[in-house]
Amino acid sequence: MRDFTPETYKLLLKSFLKQNYNFQSFIDFFTNAKSRTVILRHDVDARKMNSLLFAQLENKFGIKGTYYFRITPESFDENIIKQIYDLGHEIGYHYEDVSLIAKTRSIFNVQRYNTNRDKALLIKASIDSFSKNLAKLRRIVPVETVCMHGSPLSKWDNRLLWKYYNYRDFGIKGEPYFDTDFGEVFYLTDTGRRWDGEAFSVRDKTTRKETNKTSGTEAIKGGNSLHSTFDIINALKENRLPEKIMLTVHPQRWDSRPLVWFRELIWQNVKNIVKGTLVKIQNDKL
């Protein structure tokens, strides 16, 4: 069986259920965390129809999670958002306003953001964009949580907004990177089309300081790393995973069609080379 197909994802869900894990959306965990649970998070970056298929599959198992939608055309789709919400899943805003505003204005040579004044203008434009886009999503479904999009090719971290503003002033109850205790919750993400892709992740990761109790192999009994989905399934069978897990899935990476599957594999490997270089540059600056 190939990894990163809906069939493999189905097997992963069944494995968690067999080991008596609960599944919770982020807002459900935030307000009423269960003791043995998977916070199921989906970042809808592209191929939005894949997200609907995942939501339908999860619904058949009685599983609810959170789907974070970008505002860009490859993600945002009112009909799909409504359908996923009607299946019982939480919908959130996958915000990237700082990087989008910076990119747009740089293209038109409006601002290069080399001074503090330029940066202040960027932040003001970005918070206005965030407010407008959040309202656009809320006209479709309720939104209580948001989550940053990593925008790996941008030098701007979209979380910069919250250095100057408070998302709770916008009626937002939580943001996973700010409101999850990663000393208690083990973070698993398929970034890089693998489950141990920290070396290729520019921003979709937690810091070692935050995860000193549950980071990497330290969280897994027996000390074996988790590279493939089958590694996670085996770890579940052997009861080697922590009680609380945030599982972040990018549905566009999972496909059963051979040509699409191979294209995604090749493209992700190319991106990993670029992202790995960016991570190395970041680390060298530390």
Beta strands, then each sheet from edge to edge (+ up, - down):
strand 1: 22-24
strand 2: 37-44
strand 3: 66-69
strand 4: 90-95
strand 5: 146-148
strand 6: 186-189
strand 7: 244-249
sheet 1: 1+ 2+ 3+ 4+ 5+
sheet 2: 1+ 2+ 7+ 6+
end
